[in-house]
């Protein structure tokens, strides 16, 4: 049994430094023209700086090219992939077959990790993309623990799951926020609203607030609670899940850094002494609850409940 890789989505190059100190093993970065719902915007120059820092620490860096690509963006793919190759990142995350074709056309040697959001729900798909060059599959967040374990038992590629953070419920290419403001007779330019963290859809019946923002890829609506399974990791350890992801999107840097440090403690404790992990689970949860934003309750996502589409 090997330790799972602890992967995080950082917000800036400076944040990368703090996360390295907190114990992160890998980082997923990029820019919104090519990657979906990243915690921070990294230009190619910033990717280069971050990669140097991460590799100097003996850790891994991945670049997101998992956006939904329309025809107008296809010509940008090859130059961007070639630039990423030159920087020397460890892998590219993708969902669109256009990335596979671009890799072939450019002769890129950078490995691919399959990240197709809600459709990554069975091992046949994971193995299909494995035969086409992918070495890892990031599973849909709507899967239960038994489904995850079954996929891992039958997968021929590494398996990654989200263990903490916000989960996206809905994406539309339409600028829903912009259209709403126009309907009110107000003007609003399309911009990345992630920095504001002040836009919500209110559900009075359930007393929920759904974070929403608009960027280059359209409109994104998030779940009203943060996934947190730091006290339920043992089944994932036993199943041999390869990668635990902590999503930093829409959270403050200090929050993400503290969360990573707690999961680092959890992983290390389990592999040093299983009993130590079970003894400290309550303490780990309390440390996260102490910094959890008031509007963001914690839950276990779909790990232990039936998915309803």
C-alpha positions, 0 to 999 in steps of 0.5 A: 500500500502506498501513500496517496498523492495529496493534490491541491489547486493553488491560488498564486505562486506565493500560495504554492510556497505555503502549500509546499510547507503545508505538505502538498505533493502536487499542484494543478494550475493553469488559466481559464482559457484552457482549464475549468474552475481553477482556484487561481489564474496562472499565466505561462510565465507564472506556470514556469515560476511555479514549476521551478519552485515545485520541482525544486521541492521534489513535488509535481505540477500539472497544467489544466487543459480540461475546458470545453473547447469550441472551434474558435479555441482549437488553434490556441491548443497546440502553441499552449501545449508546446509551451507547457512541454517546454516548461516541463510540467509533469502532466496535462489534465484534459476532458476533450479528445481535441487534447489527445489529437493535439498531443499527437500532432505536436509530438508532446511527451507530457503525460495526460490525466483524464478529467471529464467532470460528471461523466467519469463514472465507470472503469470502462471510460477510465480504461478507454482513455488509458488506452489512448494515452491517459495515465490517470482518471479523476472521477466524478464527484457524484460517485458513492464510496462503493462505486469508487472502490469498484472502479479502482479495482478494475481500472488500469490507470491511476484513480483520483478523487476529491476529498475536500472543497467546493463541488460544481453543480452546474455550468452553462456557456451562457453568461447568466449573470450578465443576462440577469443584470441586463434584464434589470437594465444594468450593465455588467461586463463578463469577468471572472467573479471568483475573486469577489466571492459575493455572488450567491443563488438563494434557496429560501425553502432549503435555506441554502446559498449556492456560490455562482460566478461567471468567467471566460467559460460561462457560468458556474454554480457550486454546491451549498456545502464543502465536501470534507471526508478527513475522518472517513479516509480509511476506506479510500486508503484500503482501496488504494486510491492514488490521488486525493484532491483538495479544491481551493476554488472560492476559498481564501489562501490561508484556509486552503493551506490549513486544510492541506496541513490537516490532510497531510497529518491524516495521511502520514498518521495512517501510514505510520500507525493506523490507530494513530489516524483513528485516534486523531480524526476528531481533532482533524475535523475540529481544526477544519471546522474552526476555520470553516466559513459560516456560509459553508457547512461541511458534508461528505458529498455523495460518498455515503448517499445516493446520487440524484441527477 
